[in-house]
């Protein structure tokens, strides 16, 4: 009887120790987890103008309008935001039905253009994503103005879609600054980890990406591989600015990984 009590006590002690160790491990994992949210166009790849051409083609196919989008800001904007400006430019009512029709036609045109012969990954992107995917303390997702279907169409031909199990997209809101909370929530749900704001990074090539990160208290890595120079991006005070992602070690160091 004495031995049985002793065994029970020893078993209880082991059980308590295991729980404490498990809690400690879980705590360390949660505090060390870093969330990286990537933009697509101008950050991961150049689409070779496929997106803009698909918008023009959709305008003609759905509304019979021929025109250019030269005076409409596209970089850093959501697809729905762009769609409304295009409709307004050509005096078409920007009703929900027209926006939906236009975006559906856009996706059809974009899909038919793939793989685009002039699309290319930007310097260092495959190497950086591969290095980060091998780390257990880093989660990667998307934060893009592309519709989810459009993001998949653009990334799939380059073998990048599988790197991102979650994200926030233009489907979630017309306003880019609304997308951050959607991405962080989905990351938390996917990984069962609550990400501290100072361990969340928004990575993009426009001032809109920087602003989007600041709205949620995240850190921002701006990369000058789109339409904005290092100096132009620096003026918006991101956490870090890089000319490109070609130096994997430098990118990981900048992200604290």
C-alpha positions in Angstrom: 0.0 0.0 0.0 2.8 2.3 0.9 4.6 1.5 -2.4 1.3 2.1 -4.4 0.9 5.5 -2.8 4.5 6.3 -3.6 4.0 5.2 -7.2 0.9 7.3 -7.5 2.6 10.4 -6.1 5.6 9.8 -8.4 3.2 9.5 -11.3 1.4 12.6 -10.4 4.7 14.5 -10.1 5.7 13.3 -13.5 2.3 14.3 -14.9 2.6 17.8 -13.4 6.1 18.2 -14.7 5.1 17.2 -18.2 2.2 19.7 -18.1 4.6 22.4 -17.0 7.1 21.5 -19.7 4.4 21.4 -22.3 3.1 24.8 -21.3 6.7 26.2 -21.4 7.2 24.8 -24.9 3.8 26.1 -26.1 4.6 29.5 -24.5 8.0 29.6 -26.3 6.4 28.7 -29.6 3.8 31.4 -29.2 6.3 34.1 -28.3 8.8 33.1 -31.1 6.2 32.8 -33.9 6.6 35.4 -36.6 3.9 36.1 -39.2 4.9 37.3 -42.7 2.2 38.6 -44.9 3.2 39.0 -48.6 2.0 41.3 -51.3 2.1 39.7 -54.8 2.5 42.2 -57.7 5.8 44.0 -57.6 6.9 42.1 -54.5 6.9 38.4 -55.4 6.5 38.7 -59.2 5.9 40.9 -62.2 2.9 39.7 -64.2 4.2 41.1 -67.5 1.2 43.4 -67.6 -1.3 40.5 -67.6 -3.5 42.0 -64.9 -3.9 45.4 -66.6 -4.5 43.7 -70.0 -7.1 41.4 -68.5 -8.9 44.5 -67.0 -9.0 46.1 -70.5 -10.2 42.9 -72.1 -12.9 42.4 -69.5 -14.1 46.0 -70.0 -14.6 45.3 -73.7 -16.0 41.8 -73.3 -18.6 42.7 -70.7 -19.5 46.3 -71.5 -18.4 46.8 -75.1 -16.0 49.6 -74.1 -12.6 50.1 -75.6 -10.1 52.2 -73.6 -7.0 52.4 -71.6 -6.4 52.5 -67.8 -3.4 54.9 -68.0 -4.8 57.4 -65.5 -6.0 54.8 -62.9 -3.8 53.9 -60.0 -3.4 50.1 -59.9 -0.3 49.4 -57.8 -1.3 48.7 -54.2 -5.0 48.9 -54.8 -7.6 46.2 -54.5 -9.3 44.7 -57.5 -12.7 46.0 -56.4 -11.4 49.5 -55.9 -9.8 49.4 -59.3 -13.0 48.0 -60.9 -15.1 50.9 -59.5 -12.7 53.5 -60.8 -12.6 51.9 -64.3 -16.4 51.9 -64.4 -16.6 55.5 -63.3 -14.0 56.6 -65.9 -16.2 55.2 -68.7 -19.4 56.5 -67.2 -20.7 53.0 -66.3 -22.7 52.7 -63.1 -20.5 51.2 -60.3 -23.4 49.1 -59.0 -22.6 45.9 -57.1 -23.9 43.9 -60.1 -21.6 45.8 -62.6 -18.6 45.4 -60.3 -19.3 41.7 -59.9 -19.8 41.2 -63.7 -16.6 43.2 -64.4 -14.5 41.2 -61.9 -15.8 37.9 -63.2 -14.9 38.8 -66.7 -11.5 40.0 -65.5 -10.8 36.6 -63.9 -11.8 34.8 -67.1 -9.4 37.0 -69.2 -6.6 36.6 -66.6 -7.0 32.9 -66.6 -6.9 32.6 -70.3 -3.6 34.6 -70.4 -1.7 32.1 -68.2 1.1 31.2 -68.2 2.0 34.6 -69.4 5.3 34.6 -71.4 6.6 37.9 -69.9 5.7 37.1 -66.2 8.7 36.6 -64.0 9.6 36.0 -60.3 11.5 38.9 -58.8 15.1 38.5 -57.7 15.6 36.2 -54.7 11.9 35.3 -54.2 12.2 31.5 -54.6 15.2 31.4 -52.3 13.7 33.5 -49.6 10.4 31.7 -49.6 12.2 28.3 -49.5 14.4 29.3 -46.6 11.5 30.7 -44.6 9.3 27.6 -45.3 11.9 25.4 -43.6 11.6 27.3 -40.3 9.1 26.1 -37.7 8.9 29.6 -36.1 7.7 31.4 -39.2 4.2 31.5 -40.7 3.7 32.9 -44.2 0.5 34.2 -45.8 -0.7 36.6 -48.3 -2.0 40.2 -48.0 -3.0 41.3 -51.4 -5.5 43.4 -53.3 -5.9 40.6 -55.7 -9.1 38.6 -55.6 -8.3 35.2 -54.1 -8.9 33.5 -57.4 -6.7 36.0 -59.2 -3.9 35.5 -56.7 -3.9 31.8 -57.3 -4.0 32.3 -61.1 -0.9 34.5 -60.9 1.1 32.4 -58.4 0.3 28.9 -59.5 2.3 28.9 -62.7 5.4 29.8 -60.7 5.0 27.2 -58.0 4.4 29.8 -55.3 0.7 29.2 -54.4 1.6 26.2 -52.1 3.7 28.5 -49.9 0.6 30.3 -48.6 -2.2 28.4 -46.8 -4.1 31.5 -45.8 -4.3 35.2 -46.5 -6.4 38.3 -47.0 -7.6 39.3 -50.4 -9.5 41.8 -52.4 -12.6 39.7 -51.8 -12.5 40.7 -48.1 -12.8 44.5 -48.6 -12.4 47.2 -51.2 -10.1 49.1 -48.8 -6.6 47.7 -48.5 -6.3 49.0 -44.9 -9.1 46.6 -43.9 -7.2 43.5 -45.0 -4.7 43.2 -42.1 -7.1 42.0 -39.4 -8.5 39.3 -41.8 -5.0 38.0 -42.5 -4.0 37.9 -38.9 -7.2 36.2 -37.8 -6.8 33.5 -40.5 -3.2 33.0 -39.5 -4.2 32.5 -35.9 -6.9 30.1 -36.8 -4.6 28.1 -39.1 -1.7 27.8 -36.7 -3.6 28.0 -33.4 -1.2 30.7 -32.4 -1.9 34.3 -31.4 0.5 36.6 -33.2 1.8 39.6 -31.3 1.5 42.8 -33.5 5.3 43.4 -33.2 5.9 40.0 -34.7 3.7 40.6 -37.7 5.4 41.8 -40.9 3.7 43.3 -44.0 5.9 42.9 -47.0 5.2 44.9 -50.1 6.4 47.4 -52.8 4.0 50.4 -52.4 3.2 53.1 -49.8 -0.2 51.4 -49.5 1.5 48.3 -48.2 3.3 50.3 -45.6 0.2 52.1 -44.5 -1.7 48.8 -44.3 0.9 47.5 -41.9 0.9 50.6 -39.7 -2.9 50.5 -39.3 -2.6 47.2 -37.4 0.6 48.0 -35.6 2.6 45.6 -37.7 6.2 46.0 -38.9 6.7 46.7 -42.5 9.3 45.6 -45.1 9.2 47.7 -48.2 11.0 46.4 -51.3 11.7 48.6 -54.3 11.0 46.1 -57.0 7.7 47.7 -58.1 7.1 51.3 -59.3 8.6 53.0 -56.2 12.2 53.7 -55.5 14.0 53.1 -52.2 13.9 56.8 -51.5 10.2 57.1 -52.3 9.4 54.1 -50.0 11.6 55.4 -47.2 9.6 58.7 -47.1 6.7 56.6 -45.8 8.8 55.3 -42.9 8.6 51.6 -43.1 10.5 49.5 -40.6 12.9 48.3 -43.3 13.5 49.1 -47.0 15.4 46.9 -49.3 16.3 47.4 -53.0 15.2 43.8 -53.7 15.1 40.3 -52.1 18.2 38.9 -53.8 20.3 38.6 -50.6 18.5 35.8 -48.6 20.6 36.3 -45.5 20.0 40.0 -45.5 16.2 39.5 -45.9 16.1 37.0 -43.0 18.2 39.3 -40.8 15.9 42.2 -41.5 12.9 40.2 -40.5 14.7 38.9 -37.4 14.5 35.4 -38.6 
